[in-house]
Amino acid sequence: MMAALANWILHRTLIREQGKGSLLSQAVGTDVNISPLLYTDAIGMAGFATWLSVVIYTIVALMRLIPDRRIEKTISESEKTE
């Protein structure tokens, strides 16, 4: 859960530093990070539905393994226009 929060803080800090019109801001837009919410739900369910908690942890892990192509796509599109 702390890794998900750290990732969210990193994105917000970079966008604030580079400005709202930066490539990173255009790529991620108004992205909603649901990982901390899913982690919180999994922690709450661990006491009475352990199997569901494990499923949620697995889903979040799989979400992290799949790379986010939006940033790469935005950068390549901006290089084509220059």
C-alpha angles and dihedrals in degrees: 000000000000091000090055091050092047090051091051091049090049092052093047092047093049092048091048090049096047097038135242093285095055124119091248091053091049092048100050097029112175093341115178113217107214096173096094090049092050091047090051091050091049092051091050093049096046093089099056108014106034094164091056090048090054090049091053092048089050092050092052091048091051090049088056093049094056107081120234106239096186095090094048091046093050093049093048091049092050091050091053092054094051 
